[in-house]
Amino acid sequence: MDIISFEPLAKTMAIDSIIAYQKYISPSKGFSCSHRLLHGGDSCSNYVKTLLSEQKLQEAVQSSIKRFQDCAAARKTCDLHQS
């Protein structure tokens, strides 16, 4: 009995969604990734896109959650510096 893995399809769909976000939504939202602004390096969307291409889906999701938490903390730091 063959086991079908949906992981490649899920990863492709997630990456394609990020690409669409970067192309159509991100340019018009009026602000940048707080993590990138505070720490340099990749934006969260680029970071997650890279994770999805290099790691198993479950690992990428876990790393993404941590990154988004770090980005939220960076946002608070950026807000304090702008006040």
C-alpha positions in Angstrom: 0.0 0.0 0.0 1.4 3.3 -1.1 1.2 6.3 1.3 0.6 9.6 -0.4 2.4 12.6 1.1 0.6 15.9 0.8 3.7 17.8 2.2 5.2 18.8 -1.2 1.8 20.2 -2.4 1.3 22.0 0.9 4.7 23.5 0.8 4.3 24.6 -2.8 0.9 26.2 -2.0 2.4 28.0 1.0 5.3 29.3 -1.0 3.0 30.4 -3.9 0.8 32.2 -1.3 3.8 34.1 0.1 5.0 35.1 -3.4 1.5 36.5 -4.1 1.5 38.3 -0.7 4.9 39.8 -1.5 3.8 40.9 -5.0 0.3 42.2 -4.4 -0.3 42.9 -0.7 3.0 43.8 0.9 3.8 46.8 -1.4 0.5 48.5 -0.7 0.3 48.0 3.1 2.5 50.9 4.0 4.9 49.4 6.5 7.8 47.0 6.6 8.6 43.8 8.6 9.5 45.0 12.1 11.9 42.1 12.6 13.8 43.1 9.4 13.8 46.8 10.4 15.2 46.1 13.9 17.6 43.2 13.2 18.3 43.4 9.5 18.3 40.3 7.3 15.2 38.8 5.6 11.7 40.0 6.1 9.4 37.4 7.8 7.9 36.4 4.5 11.3 35.8 2.9 12.4 33.9 6.0 9.4 31.6 6.0 9.7 31.1 2.2 13.2 29.9 2.7 12.2 27.7 5.6 9.6 26.0 3.5 12.1 25.3 0.7 14.8 23.9 3.1 12.9 22.1 5.9 10.2 19.6 6.5 6.8 21.3 6.7 6.3 20.7 10.4 9.7 22.1 11.2 9.1 25.2 9.0 5.8 25.8 10.7 7.3 25.7 14.2 10.2 28.0 13.2 7.7 30.4 11.6 5.7 30.6 14.8 8.8 31.6 16.7 9.8 34.1 14.0 6.3 35.8 14.1 6.5 36.0 17.9 10.0 37.6 17.6 8.6 40.0 15.0 5.7 41.0 17.3 8.3 41.8 20.0 10.4 43.8 17.5 7.3 45.8 16.6 6.9 46.8 20.2 10.5 47.8 20.3 10.2 49.9 17.1 7.0 51.5 18.5 8.9 52.6 21.6 11.7 54.1 19.6 9.3 56.1 17.4 7.4 57.6 20.4 
